[in-house]
Amino acid sequence: MAAVSDLELFERAYRLRSSADDGLLRQVFGNEGLEDLAKSRPGLLETARTYFPHLTSSTYERLCREPDALQLEKDRCEREMEQLAVQNYGAFIGSAKVTQAVRQEVVDVQRELDEVVDMLSPIQDEICKFQDSSAHLVTRRASLRNLLQQHGGLLELLELPQLLDACIRNQMYEESLVLHTY
């Protein structure tokens, strides 16, 4: 039970500290500046959140020494970066060579793509012409298909005058009248 209450006290203290830190950040950056900073540079905002409690809990003497301490830290970081750069110069040179090779490959691929586009543009024009001409053929094919489907009925209609003439010649007048009404 004591562990739960300790945890609750810790969470409450953390929330109070965070809200106090956010209040201090709002005083320093302003509400809009804090929101802009959170959107554009969230890493800097986190650094400020962790550094401001250190500053607010420091004594006057410590704050007076802070610029020198920061300068020493900056110098140490620069030396460390320089040392790492010297130790890993081979990796830097290798990465520069790879980057240059990749850049050249991208240029080559772009050039080849431009050539392909140049070769395909006449083909694309021909395809458009073919589509235009095939659209006419599609409509003609549809009309011919319709004609083929109606072929039997058209044949009967075309044979009617001949059949009517034959019925009249053979004196089949009733059938002639039925054919005439048809």
Order of alpha helices (4+ residues) and beta strands (2+ residues): alpha-alpha-alpha-alpha-alpha-alpha-alpha
